[in-house]
Amino acid sequence: MSSERVLIISHAHPDFSLGGAEISAHAHWLELRRRGVAAILLARVDDSAAHLGAPFMARSAEGDEMLFAVPPVNHFIHSQPNGSLVYEHLTNLLVRFRPTAVHFHHYVHLGLELIRVIRNFNPDISITVTLHEFLAICHAQGQMLKTSGSLCRKAAPLDCHACFPDLPAQDFFMRELFIKSFFNLVDHFVCPSQFLRDRYIEWGLPREKMVVLENGQARFVNATMPELLDQDIERRFVVLGQLSRLKGTLVLLDAIRLLPKKLRRAIRIEIHGSVQYADDEFRSQLASGLTELSDTVRLCGAYLPEHVIGIIRRNGWVIVPSIWWENSPVVIQEAFAAGRPVICSNIGGMAEKVTDGVSGFHFRVNSAGDLASRIEGCAARRDLWEPMCAKLPQPPTIEDTVSKLLQLYAGRGGPAIDHLQELPDSTTA
């Protein structure tokens, strides 16, 4: 049994928000508990009158799954304006739990100052931050996409000012210094993709602190599922996740419009996801497209994580059409775990995870024509689909990932290892 005492901090709880970071944090906590490691999950919730002033609320009978009521932050610099009260509450928890390691699965909505509170409380605590996207680098929701619609390849004050003309360039210079003053206190940064690691190193984070380690998948993802190999499986496509302009939903609809009408009647495309955060213009365009393309596309709505594998396995291909870089899309791991190849944009973490012609195909980002060509080619080739399915890589499980993380915590103060996947697994409890 490990002697570590691990505090996991997340910006949200998956019971209220089904994002990749919060799901990863919760799976991380569950796996530590399974091994007998003392661990607390501290997930932020909105500070509201409904909480009656209580900073912590138990989410489990054991008291090791907790909600933390946190006031709104300054999202430009990720700072907590109501710091004194929040930090007093966090310090009280640190005194009670005495963690040896603290792992942030996010700092958004929380405040970067929490890192300094932990470091000041005990300099020997191992502090790890998983970088789930590019928020520290980019004020545009961390997506490194210019307001012109073009991809941003390097953040710089003048470029950022061009995207946000109401904010002077010097504000972006000071923003970077502010964020890095807290990142300097972190022992290790976990990067779910090499692409993200390279971006942050280019931005100025120390190479020796950066570790490439994917977010392992929970057990249900790898559960055995019945085969659904009907005669037209290669003509069935699926898209899963948030539906938005940035996720390439409209690019997909444009690609379907370009397909020959005979093929449109022969294939089926399912779209599973939520439009919870979409603007009215996008919702209108989506509704119009679904009506026009109803012979081909079906909107299936939101879904639960435990349904993902079943959804994927009744289709032949998974499409990931995002128009921004992405980091390490969970849906790609889920597709491989379900034995299905991926058609994705040819940039960022998507292109890194999918080997073109081996585990799927790339198409030119934001190109409806190129995506249409890929869909047409894939739908006509069952002899291509079956061998590809048989040779897909298997993503790491949550057991694999937590084994590597425990090694990382134990190496407090030492240099990080570029790819923890190359380390042998530690013995589980």
MINU-456864 format. One record per residue (C-alpha): z, y, x; residue number from 1. Coordinates in pm, whole numbers, plus 50000, padded with zeros to 5 digits. Example, Ala and Ser with C-alpha at 12.3 -4.5 7.8 and 13.67 -1.06 7.14 Angstrom:
<rec z="50780" y="49550" x="51230" k="1"/>
<rec z="50714" y="49894" x="51367" k="2"/>
//
This chain:
<rec z="50000" y="50000" x="50000" k="1"/>
<rec z="49906" y="50343" x="50131" k="2"/>
<rec z="50181" y="50587" x="50230" k="3"/>
<rec z="49963" y="50880" x="50118" k="4"/>
<rec z="50072" y="51102" x="49830" k="5"/>
<rec z="49759" y="51265" x="49693" k="6"/>
<rec z="49728" y="51568" x="49466" k="7"/>
<rec z="49381" y="51595" x="49311" k="8"/>
<rec z="49291" y="51938" x="49171" k="9"/>
<rec z="48998" y="51982" x="48932" k="10"/>
<rec z="48857" y="52282" x="48748" k="11"/>
<rec z="48847" y="52085" x="48421" k="12"/>
<rec z="48933" y="51753" x="48260" k="13"/>
<rec z="48658" y="51514" x="48143" k="14"/>
<rec z="48825" y="51486" x="47802" k="15"/>
<rec z="48717" y="51847" x="47746" k="16"/>
<rec z="48419" y="51891" x="47981" k="17"/>
<rec z="48183" y="51610" x="48086" k="18"/>
<rec z="48054" y="51759" x="48412" k="19"/>
<rec z="47997" y="51556" x="48726" k="20"/>
<rec z="48281" y="51716" x="48924" k="21"/>
<rec z="48549" y="51656" x="48662" k="22"/>
<rec z="48430" y="51297" x="48604" k="23"/>
<rec z="48443" y="51237" x="48982" k="24"/>
<rec z="48794" y="51382" x="49007" k="25"/>
<rec z="48923" y="51165" x="48724" k="26"/>
<rec z="48762" y="50849" x="48865" k="27"/>
<rec z="48911" y="50933" x="49207" k="28"/>
<rec z="49259" y="50959" x="49054" k="29"/>
<rec z="49226" y="50636" x="48854" k="30"/>
<rec z="49118" y="50442" x="49163" k="31"/>
<rec z="49412" y="50573" x="49368" k="32"/>
<rec z="49649" y="50466" x="49090" k="33"/>
<rec z="49487" y="50120" x="49077" k="34"/>
<rec z="49566" y="50078" x="49446" k="35"/>
<rec z="49926" y="50181" x="49401" k="36"/>
<rec z="49879" y="50515" x="49580" k="37"/>
<rec z="50105" y="50793" x="49448" k="38"/>
<rec z="49861" y="51042" x="49296" k="39"/>
<rec z="49863" y="51330" x="49051" k="40"/>
<rec z="49556" y="51470" x="48875" k="41"/>
<rec z="49596" y="51843" x="48806" k="42"/>
<rec z="49314" y="51967" x="48581" k="43"/>
<rec z="49277" y="52329" x="48479" k="44"/>
<rec z="49259" y="52437" x="48117" k="45"/>
<rec z="49224" y="52785" x="47969" k="46"/>
<rec z="49540" y="52992" x="47952" k="47"/>
<rec z="49588" y="53056" x="47580" k="48"/>
<rec z="49853" y="53119" x="47321" k="49"/>
<rec z="49825" y="52754" x="47216" k="50"/>
<rec z="50001" y="52656" x="47537" k="51"/>
<rec z="50310" y="52861" x="47444" k="52"/>
<rec z="50353" y="52981" x="47801" k="53"/>
<rec z="50394" y="52632" x="47952" k="54"/>
<rec z="50207" y="52612" x="48286" k="55"/>
<rec z="50183" y="52231" x="48291" k="56"/>
<rec z="50113" y="51987" x="48009" k="57"/>
<rec z="50131" y="51610" x="48053" k="58"/>
<rec z="49811" y="51421" x="47974" k="59"/>
<rec z="49966" y="51079" x="48041" k="60"/>
<rec z="50299" y="50919" x="47956" k="61"/>
<rec z="50373" y="50871" x="48327" k="62"/>
<rec z="50339" y="51244" x="48394" k="63"/>
<rec z="50087" y="51197" x="48676" k="64"/>
<rec z="49792" y="51335" x="48476" k="65"/>
<rec z="49853" y="51701" x="48408" k="66"/>
<rec z="49679" y="52003" x="48261" k="67"/>
<rec z="49734" y="52338" x="48436" k="68"/>
<rec z="49701" y="52650" x="48220" k="69"/>
<rec z="49533" y="52907" x="48441" k="70"/>
<rec z="49435" y="53267" x="48352" k="71"/>
<rec z="49072" y="53377" x="48401" k="72"/>
<rec z="48953" y="53442" x="48756" k="73"/>
<rec z="48723" y="53698" x="48918" k="74"/>
<rec z="48408" y="53483" x="48934" k="75"/>
<rec z="48232" y="53702" x="49188" k="76"/>
<rec z="48482" y="53614" x="49462" k="77"/>
<rec z="48658" y="53322" x="49287" k="78"/>
<rec z="48991" y="53500" x="49308" k="79"/>
<rec z="49291" y="53464" x="49078" k="80"/>
<rec z="49409" y="53814" x="48971" k="81"/>
<rec z="49729" y="53675" x="48817" k="82"/>
<rec z="49821" y="53507" x="49140" k="83"/>
<rec z="50197" y="53539" x="49168" k="84"/>
<rec z="50274" y="53342" x="48853" k="85"/>
<rec z="50008" y="53075" x="48910" k="86"/>
<rec z="50111" y="53021" x="49271" k="87"/>
<rec z="50478" y="53000" x="49181" k="88"/>
<rec z="50400" y="52721" x="48935" k="89"/>
<rec z="50185" y="52537" x="49191" k="90"/>
<rec z="50458" y="52570" x="49454" k="91"/>
<rec z="50711" y="52418" x="49214" k="92"/>
<rec z="50481" y="52118" x="49174" k="93"/>
<rec z="50439" y="52087" x="49552" k="94"/>
<rec z="50817" y="52090" x="49597" k="95"/>
<rec z="50857" y="51813" x="49341" k="96"/>
<rec z="50567" y="51590" x="49447" k="97"/>
<rec z="50554" y="51653" x="49825" k="98"/>
<rec z="50187" y="51553" x="49873" k="99"/>
<rec z="50053" y="51442" x="50209" k="100"/>
<rec z="49697" y="51527" x="50098" k="101"/>
<rec z="49546" y="51769" x="49848" k="102"/>
<rec z="49186" y="51721" x="49737" k="103"/>
<rec z="49006" y="51999" x="49549" k="104"/>
<rec z="48716" y="51875" x="49341" k="105"/>
<rec z="48652" y="52239" x="49262" k="106"/>
<rec z="48800" y="52585" x="49297" k="107"/>
<rec z="48598" y="52760" x="49025" k="108"/>
<rec z="48820" y="52889" x="48736" k="109"/>
<rec z="49124" y="52825" x="48957" k="110"/>
<rec z="49118" y="53076" x="49241" k="111"/>
<rec z="49062" y="53015" x="49611" k="112"/>
<rec z="49413" y="53141" x="49681" k="113"/>
<rec z="49548" y="52800" x="49581" k="114"/>
<rec z="49423" y="52673" x="49918" k="115"/>
<rec z="49642" y="52924" x="50103" k="116"/>
<rec z="49945" y="52843" x="49885" k="117"/>
<rec z="49916" y="52478" x="49990" k="118"/>
<rec z="49860" y="52559" x="50357" k="119"/>
<rec z="50158" y="52797" x="50362" k="120"/>
<rec z="50377" y="52542" x="50186" k="121"/>
<rec z="50319" y="52276" x="50451" k="122"/>
<rec z="50077" y="52313" x="50744" k="123"/>
<rec z="50065" y="51933" x="50781" k="124"/>
<rec z="49913" y="51865" x="50440" k="125"/>
<rec z="49555" y="51742" x="50466" k="126"/>
<rec z="49333" y="51971" x="50257" k="127"/>
<rec z="48992" y="51843" x="50147" k="128"/>
<rec z="48736" y="52024" x="49932" k="129"/>
<rec z="48439" y="51850" x="49771" k="130"/>
<rec z="48146" y="52092" x="49752" k="131"/>
<rec z="47976" y="51995" x="49428" k="132"/>
<rec z="47715" y="52274" x="49443" k="133"/>
<rec z="47640" y="52607" x="49618" k="134"/>
<rec z="47874" y="52845" x="49434" k="135"/>
<rec z="48035" y="52974" x="49753" k="136"/>
<rec z="47693" y="53069" x="49889" k="137"/>
<rec z="47524" y="53190" x="49572" k="138"/>
<rec z="47654" y="53418" x="49296" k="139"/>
<rec z="47371" y="53304" x="49064" k="140"/>
<rec z="47579" y="53015" x="48928" k="141"/>
<rec z="47547" y="52846" x="49266" k="142"/>
<rec z="47189" y="52744" x="49201" k="143"/>
<rec z="47009" y="52934" x="49478" k="144"/>
<rec z="46730" y="53032" x="49245" k="145"/>
<rec z="46607" y="53389" x="49260" k="146"/>
<rec z="46585" y="53598" x="48943" k="147"/>
<rec z="46209" y="53593" x="49000" k="148"/>
<rec z="46222" y="53217" x="48944" k="149"/>
<rec z="46143" y="53122" x="49305" k="150"/>
<rec z="46368" y="52899" x="49512" k="151"/>
<rec z="46613" y="53075" x="49742" k="152"/>
<rec z="46618" y="52925" x="50091" k="153"/>
<rec z="46881" y="53141" x="50260" k="154"/>
<rec z="47157" y="53364" x="50125" k="155"/>
<rec z="47183" y="53711" x="50280" k="156"/>
<rec z="47341" y="54034" x="50146" k="157"/>
<rec z="47010" y="54217" x="50095" k="158"/>
<rec z="46849" y="53919" x="49922" k="159"/>
<rec z="47152" y="53877" x="49697" k="160"/>
<rec z="47146" y="54248" x="49614" k="161"/>
<rec z="46781" y="54208" x="49508" k="162"/>
<rec z="46891" y="53948" x="49251" k="163"/>
<rec z="47189" y="54157" x="49142" k="164"/>
<rec z="47083" y="54523" x="49190" k="165"/>
<rec z="47401" y="54652" x="49024" k="166"/>
<rec z="47603" y="54505" x="49314" k="167"/>
<rec z="47557" y="54670" x="49658" k="168"/>
<rec z="47464" y="54455" x="49956" k="169"/>
<rec z="47799" y="54526" x="50125" k="170"/>
<rec z="47978" y="54362" x="49831" k="171"/>
<rec z="47798" y="54039" x="49909" k="172"/>
<rec z="47889" y="54074" x="50277" k="173"/>
<rec z="48257" y="54115" x="50185" k="174"/>
<rec z="48232" y="53831" x="49932" k="175"/>
<rec z="48124" y="53591" x="50206" k="176"/>
<rec z="48407" y="53700" x="50435" k="177"/>
<rec z="48661" y="53661" x="50154" k="178"/>
<rec z="48551" y="53309" x="50062" k="179"/>
<rec z="48535" y="53195" x="50424" k="180"/>
<rec z="48888" y="53324" x="50489" k="181"/>
<rec z="49012" y="53047" x="50257" k="182"/>
<rec z="48759" y="52786" x="50364" k="183"/>
<rec z="48889" y="52832" x="50720" k="184"/>
<rec z="49216" y="52671" x="50604" k="185"/>
<rec z="49043" y="52352" x="50486" k="186"/>
<rec z="49050" y="52040" x="50705" k="187"/>
<rec z="48745" y="51860" x="50565" k="188"/>
<rec z="48458" y="51936" x="50329" k="189"/>
<rec z="48305" y="51642" x="50144" k="190"/>
<rec z="47931" y="51685" x="50082" k="191"/>
<rec z="47766" y="51445" x="49835" k="192"/>
<rec z="47428" y="51499" x="50003" k="193"/>
<rec z="47294" y="51574" x="50349" k="194"/>
<rec z="47091" y="51855" x="50195" k="195"/>
<rec z="47406" y="52033" x="50074" k="196"/>
<rec z="47579" y="51976" x="50410" k="197"/>
<rec z="47289" y="52133" x="50597" k="198"/>
<rec z="47292" y="52437" x="50367" k="199"/>
<rec z="47661" y="52500" x="50419" k="200"/>
<rec z="47637" y="52454" x="50796" k="201"/>
<rec z="47352" y="52707" x="50801" k="202"/>
<rec z="47580" y="52939" x="50599" k="203"/>
<rec z="47844" y="52912" x="50870" k="204"/>
<rec z="48087" y="52630" x="50791" k="205"/>
<rec z="48188" y="52426" x="51099" k="206"/>
<rec z="47972" y="52119" x="51147" k="207"/>
<rec z="48271" y="51910" x="51257" k="208"/>
<rec z="48445" y="51962" x="50921" k="209"/>
<rec z="48149" y="51850" x="50709" k="210"/>
<rec z="48136" y="51491" x="50582" k="211"/>
<rec z="47852" y="51333" x="50384" k="212"/>
<rec z="48002" y="51107" x="50119" k="213"/>
<rec z="47861" y="51045" x="49773" k="214"/>
<rec z="48076" y="51052" x="49462" k="215"/>
<rec z="48128" y="50683" x="49392" k="216"/>
<rec z="48057" y="50549" x="49047" k="217"/>
<rec z="48326" y="50409" x="48820" k="218"/>
<rec z="48332" y="50040" x="48737" k="219"/>
<rec z="48157" y="50060" x="48401" k="220"/>
<rec z="47845" y="50193" x="48573" k="221"/>
<rec z="47808" y="49869" x="48765" k="222"/>
<rec z="47892" y="49644" x="48472" k="223"/>
<rec z="47640" y="49371" x="48391" k="224"/>
<rec z="47410" y="49482" x="48113" k="225"/>
<rec z="47161" y="49269" x="47917" k="226"/>
<rec z="46800" y="49292" x="48026" k="227"/>
<rec z="46569" y="49462" x="47776" k="228"/>
<rec z="46235" y="49378" x="47930" k="229"/>
<rec z="46003" y="49417" x="47635" k="230"/>
<rec z="45631" y="49423" x="47699" k="231"/>
<rec z="45613" y="49803" x="47697" k="232"/>
<rec z="45923" y="49884" x="47909" k="233"/>
<rec z="45715" y="50065" x="48172" k="234"/>
<rec z="45599" y="50305" x="47900" k="235"/>
<rec z="45949" y="50414" x="47809" k="236"/>
<rec z="46101" y="50718" x="47985" k="237"/>
<rec z="46441" y="50884" x="47955" k="238"/>
<rec z="46602" y="51214" x="48054" k="239"/>
<rec z="46983" y="51250" x="48057" k="240"/>
<rec z="47220" y="51542" x="48115" k="241"/>
<rec z="47250" y="51906" x="48025" k="242"/>
<rec z="46939" y="52042" x="47858" k="243"/>
<rec z="46835" y="52378" x="48000" k="244"/>
<rec z="46557" y="52570" x="48166" k="245"/>
<rec z="46709" y="52501" x="48509" k="246"/>
<rec z="46725" y="52129" x="48438" k="247"/>
<rec z="46349" y="52133" x="48381" k="248"/>
<rec z="46356" y="52042" x="48012" k="249"/>
<rec z="46071" y="52281" x="47931" k="250"/>
<rec z="45869" y="52156" x="48229" k="251"/>
<rec z="45895" y="51808" x="48081" k="252"/>
<rec z="45773" y="51926" x="47740" k="253"/>
<rec z="45481" y="52107" x="47904" k="254"/>
<rec z="45395" y="51789" x="48096" k="255"/>
<rec z="45386" y="51587" x="47774" k="256"/>
<rec z="45150" y="51843" x="47620" k="257"/>
<rec z="44908" y="51778" x="47908" k="258"/>
<rec z="44896" y="51401" x="47856" k="259"/>
<rec z="44592" y="51248" x="47684" k="260"/>
<rec z="44661" y="51215" x="47311" k="261"/>
<rec z="44602" y="50840" x="47322" k="262"/>
<rec z="44869" y="50802" x="47590" k="263"/>
<rec z="45111" y="51028" x="47403" k="264"/>
<rec z="45095" y="50786" x="47111" k="265"/>
<rec z="45155" y="50487" x="47341" k="266"/>
<rec z="45458" y="50605" x="47537" k="267"/>
<rec z="45811" y="50699" x="47430" k="268"/>
<rec z="46038" y="50958" x="47591" k="269"/>
<rec z="46406" y="50985" x="47499" k="270"/>
<rec z="46606" y="51300" x="47575" k="271"/>
<rec z="46984" y="51257" x="47582" k="272"/>
<rec z="47205" y="51558" x="47639" k="273"/>
<rec z="47368" y="51870" x="47508" k="274"/>
<rec z="47243" y="52224" x="47454" k="275"/>
<rec z="47602" y="52353" x="47445" k="276"/>
<rec z="47546" y="52616" x="47716" k="277"/>
<rec z="47182" y="52699" x="47641" k="278"/>
<rec z="47068" y="53043" x="47527" k="279"/>
<rec z="46896" y="53108" x="47194" k="280"/>
<rec z="46549" y="53146" x="47348" k="281"/>
<rec z="46571" y="52806" x="47515" k="282"/>
<rec z="46700" y="52644" x="47195" k="283"/>
<rec z="46405" y="52788" x="47005" k="284"/>
<rec z="46152" y="52666" x="47263" k="285"/>
<rec z="46313" y="52322" x="47268" k="286"/>
<rec z="46309" y="52291" x="46889" k="287"/>
<rec z="45944" y="52403" x="46873" k="288"/>
<rec z="45843" y="52157" x="47144" k="289"/>
<rec z="46023" y="51865" x="46984" k="290"/>
<rec z="45851" y="51932" x="46652" k="291"/>
<rec z="45508" y="51957" x="46817" k="292"/>
<rec z="45561" y="51643" x="47029" k="293"/>
<rec z="45747" y="51429" x="46774" k="294"/>
<rec z="45494" y="51146" x="46819" k="295"/>
<rec z="45618" y="51105" x="47179" k="296"/>
<rec z="45963" y="51260" x="47225" k="297"/>
<rec z="46294" y="51190" x="47055" k="298"/>
<rec z="46606" y="51405" x="47102" k="299"/>
<rec z="46906" y="51172" x="47091" k="300"/>
<rec z="47187" y="51425" x="47142" k="301"/>
<rec z="47504" y="51412" x="47351" k="302"/>
<rec z="47642" y="51086" x="47488" k="303"/>
<rec z="47955" y="50943" x="47649" k="304"/>
<rec z="47967" y="50823" x="48011" k="305"/>
<rec z="48030" y="50464" x="47906" k="306"/>
<rec z="47698" y="50462" x="47717" k="307"/>
<rec z="47483" y="50570" x="48011" k="308"/>
<rec z="47387" y="50230" x="48147" k="309"/>
<rec z="47287" y="50099" x="47805" k="310"/>
<rec z="47074" y="50409" x="47744" k="311"/>
<rec z="46900" y="50379" x="48079" k="312"/>
<rec z="46834" y="50005" x="48062" k="313"/>
<rec z="46643" y="50025" x="47735" k="314"/>
<rec z="46395" y="50249" x="47919" k="315"/>
<rec z="46173" y="50188" x="48218" k="316"/>
<rec z="46192" y="50516" x="48410" k="317"/>
<rec z="46444" y="50799" x="48448" k="318"/>
<rec z="46300" y="51150" x="48482" k="319"/>
<rec z="46495" y="51424" x="48669" k="320"/>
<rec z="46279" y="51740" x="48637" k="321"/>
<rec z="46523" y="52011" x="48761" k="322"/>
<rec z="46365" y="52331" x="48894" k="323"/>
<rec z="46657" y="52413" x="49128" k="324"/>
<rec z="46770" y="52227" x="49439" k="325"/>
<rec z="47043" y="52010" x="49284" k="326"/>
<rec z="47301" y="51846" x="49510" k="327"/>
<rec z="47346" y="51479" x="49430" k="328"/>
<rec z="47262" y="51426" x="49064" k="329"/>
<rec z="47487" y="51159" x="48914" k="330"/>
<rec z="47203" y="51046" x="48690" k="331"/>
<rec z="47009" y="50922" x="48996" k="332"/>
<rec z="47301" y="50703" x="49099" k="333"/>
<rec z="47332" y="50581" x="48741" k="334"/>
<rec z="46960" y="50500" x="48728" k="335"/>
<rec z="46977" y="50290" x="49044" k="336"/>
<rec z="47293" y="50114" x="48926" k="337"/>
<rec z="47109" y="50028" x="48604" k="338"/>
<rec z="46807" y="49900" x="48799" k="339"/>
<rec z="46564" y="50175" x="48701" k="340"/>
<rec z="46343" y="50388" x="48932" k="341"/>
<rec z="46340" y="50768" x="48913" k="342"/>
<rec z="46068" y="51030" x="48879" k="343"/>
<rec z="46208" y="51357" x="49018" k="344"/>
<rec z="46127" y="51701" x="49157" k="345"/>
<rec z="46039" y="51696" x="49527" k="346"/>
<rec z="46321" y="51924" x="49650" k="347"/>
<rec z="46687" y="51922" x="49753" k="348"/>
<rec z="46930" y="51645" x="49670" k="349"/>
<rec z="46680" y="51485" x="49432" k="350"/>
<rec z="46416" y="51427" x="49698" k="351"/>
<rec z="46687" y="51307" x="49939" k="352"/>
<rec z="46819" y="51040" x="49700" k="353"/>
<rec z="46481" y="50911" x="49579" k="354"/>
<rec z="46240" y="50772" x="49839" k="355"/>
<rec z="45889" y="50854" x="49721" k="356"/>
<rec z="45694" y="50538" x="49647" k="357"/>
<rec z="45997" y="50312" x="49709" k="358"/>
<rec z="46277" y="50393" x="49463" k="359"/>
<rec z="46068" y="50619" x="49243" k="360"/>
<rec z="45823" y="50906" x="49272" k="361"/>
<rec z="45837" y="51276" x="49351" k="362"/>
<rec z="45639" y="51542" x="49170" k="363"/>
<rec z="45586" y="51903" x="49272" k="364"/>
<rec z="45880" y="52107" x="49146" k="365"/>
<rec z="45814" y="52315" x="48834" k="366"/>
<rec z="45465" y="52166" x="48802" k="367"/>
<rec z="45403" y="52027" x="48455" k="368"/>
<rec z="45059" y="51908" x="48567" k="369"/>
<rec z="45196" y="51704" x="48856" k="370"/>
<rec z="45469" y="51554" x="48638" k="371"/>
<rec z="45210" y="51462" x="48374" k="372"/>
<rec z="45007" y="51282" x="48641" k="373"/>
<rec z="45311" y="51086" x="48749" k="374"/>
<rec z="45400" y="50985" x="48393" k="375"/>
<rec z="45042" y="50877" x="48329" k="376"/>
<rec z="45027" y="50674" x="48649" k="377"/>
<rec z="45362" y="50503" x="48590" k="378"/>
<rec z="45291" y="50417" x="48227" k="379"/>
<rec z="44977" y="50227" x="48326" k="380"/>
<rec z="45127" y="50010" x="48603" k="381"/>
<rec z="45378" y="49738" x="48510" k="382"/>
<rec z="45278" y="49565" x="48835" k="383"/>
<rec z="45416" y="49877" x="49012" k="384"/>
<rec z="45734" y="49902" x="48805" k="385"/>
<rec z="45871" y="49548" x="48843" k="386"/>
<rec z="45868" y="49529" x="49227" k="387"/>
<rec z="46018" y="49879" x="49248" k="388"/>
<rec z="46307" y="49781" x="49017" k="389"/>
<rec z="46380" y="49477" x="49232" k="390"/>
<rec z="46433" y="49681" x="49551" k="391"/>
<rec z="46637" y="49981" x="49435" k="392"/>
<rec z="46931" y="50091" x="49651" k="393"/>
<rec z="47276" y="50049" x="49499" k="394"/>
<rec z="47496" y="50361" x="49493" k="395"/>
<rec z="47851" y="50349" x="49631" k="396"/>
<rec z="48126" y="50253" x="49389" k="397"/>
<rec z="48440" y="50459" x="49342" k="398"/>
<rec z="48619" y="50187" x="49542" k="399"/>
<rec z="48387" y="50252" x="49838" k="400"/>
<rec z="48434" y="50628" x="49819" k="401"/>
<rec z="48814" y="50622" x="49788" k="402"/>
<rec z="48843" y="50386" x="50084" k="403"/>
<rec z="48659" y="50643" x="50298" k="404"/>
<rec z="48861" y="50932" x="50157" k="405"/>
<rec z="49190" y="50764" x="50247" k="406"/>
<rec z="49062" y="50731" x="50603" k="407"/>
<rec z="48973" y="51099" x="50599" k="408"/>
<rec z="49318" y="51205" x="50477" k="409"/>
<rec z="49483" y="50995" x="50748" k="410"/>
<rec z="49278" y="51178" x="51013" k="411"/>
<rec z="49436" y="51518" x="50932" k="412"/>
<rec z="49355" y="51768" x="51205" k="413"/>
<rec z="49090" y="51553" x="51371" k="414"/>
<rec z="48714" y="51604" x="51353" k="415"/>
<rec z="48530" y="51480" x="51049" k="416"/>
<rec z="48268" y="51210" x="51076" k="417"/>
<rec z="47918" y="51308" x="50964" k="418"/>
<rec z="47858" y="51007" x="50741" k="419"/>
<rec z="48168" y="50825" x="50625" k="420"/>
<rec z="47943" y="50566" x="50462" k="421"/>
<rec z="47899" y="50417" x="50809" k="422"/>
<rec z="48269" y="50339" x="50841" k="423"/>
<rec z="48399" y="49996" x="50735" k="424"/>
<rec z="48599" y="49995" x="50415" k="425"/>
<rec z="48977" y="49999" x="50451" k="426"/>
<rec z="49171" y="49718" x="50287" k="427"/>
<rec z="49254" y="49793" x="49928" k="428"/>
<rec z="49595" y="49734" x="49780" k="429"/>
//
